[in-house]
């Protein structure tokens, strides 16, 4: 398992990443695509946009995230957050 690469990359810029908290009940909306709704478990990483949520498996299946390195493909790179300015010494 040490050699496995578990990184995923967000392709759709309108989606954000979250971690399911115990306070909320969230369902994966893959059902809209014919796959049926299912619960997102506490502590599970998921993607969301407005009131639509997808677990990572369904997000990969729908093309919202990918395990392919999109920053190596021209024009598909999502820019990183700006780095904080380091103080001058």
C-alpha positions as CSV (number, residue, x, y, z in Angstrom):
1,X,0.0,0.0,0.0
2,X,3.0,2.3,0.4
3,X,3.3,2.7,-3.4
4,X,-0.4,3.5,-3.9
5,X,-1.3,7.0,-5.0
6,X,-4.5,8.2,-3.5
7,X,-4.5,11.8,-4.8
8,X,-7.5,13.1,-6.6
9,X,-7.8,16.4,-8.4
10,X,-10.8,18.7,-8.6
11,X,-11.7,19.3,-12.2
12,X,-15.0,21.3,-11.9
13,X,-14.1,24.7,-10.4
14,X,-17.7,25.3,-9.3
15,X,-17.4,22.5,-6.7
16,X,-15.7,22.6,-3.3
17,X,-14.3,19.9,-1.1
18,X,-15.7,19.1,2.4
19,X,-15.5,16.6,5.2
20,X,-18.8,15.3,6.5
21,X,-19.3,16.4,10.1
22,X,-21.5,14.5,12.6
23,X,-24.0,17.4,12.8
24,X,-25.3,17.1,9.2
25,X,-27.0,14.3,7.3
26,X,-25.8,14.4,3.7
27,X,-26.7,12.2,0.7
28,X,-24.7,11.7,-2.4
29,X,-26.8,12.9,-5.4
30,X,-25.6,10.3,-7.8
31,X,-29.3,9.3,-7.9
32,X,-29.9,12.1,-10.3
33,X,-27.8,10.1,-12.8
34,X,-29.5,6.8,-12.2
35,X,-27.3,5.5,-9.4
36,X,-29.5,5.9,-6.4
37,X,-29.0,8.2,-3.4
38,X,-26.7,7.0,-0.6
39,X,-25.5,8.5,2.7
40,X,-22.1,10.2,3.0
41,X,-20.5,8.9,6.2
42,X,-19.1,10.9,9.1
43,X,-15.5,11.9,8.3
44,X,-15.9,11.1,4.6
45,X,-14.4,13.5,2.1
46,X,-17.0,14.7,-0.4
47,X,-17.5,17.4,-3.0
48,X,-20.4,19.9,-3.1
49,X,-21.9,22.8,-5.0
50,X,-24.8,24.6,-3.4
51,X,-27.1,21.8,-2.2
52,X,-25.6,19.0,-4.4
53,X,-23.2,16.6,-2.8
54,X,-21.1,13.7,-4.2
55,X,-19.0,11.1,-2.5
56,X,-15.5,10.8,-4.1
57,X,-16.4,7.5,-5.9
58,X,-19.4,9.1,-7.6
59,X,-17.5,12.4,-8.2
60,X,-14.9,10.4,-10.1
61,X,-17.6,8.6,-12.1
62,X,-19.2,11.9,-13.1
63,X,-15.9,13.7,-13.9
64,X,-16.0,16.2,-11.1
65,X,-12.7,14.9,-9.8
66,X,-10.1,12.7,-11.4
67,X,-7.0,10.7,-10.4
68,X,-5.3,11.9,-13.6
69,X,-2.9,14.8,-13.1
70,X,-4.8,17.6,-14.8
71,X,-2.0,20.1,-14.2
72,X,0.0,18.2,-16.8
73,X,-2.7,18.8,-19.5
74,X,-2.7,22.1,-21.2
75,X,-5.5,24.4,-20.1
76,X,-7.0,22.2,-17.4
77,X,-4.9,23.3,-14.5
78,X,-6.7,24.8,-11.4
79,X,-4.5,27.6,-10.1
80,X,-3.2,27.0,-6.5
81,X,-4.2,29.4,-3.7
82,X,-1.7,32.3,-3.5
83,X,1.2,31.8,-1.1
84,X,1.4,34.2,1.8
85,X,4.0,36.9,1.5
86,X,7.1,36.0,3.5
87,X,8.2,38.8,5.8
88,X,11.5,40.6,4.9
89,X,14.2,40.0,7.4
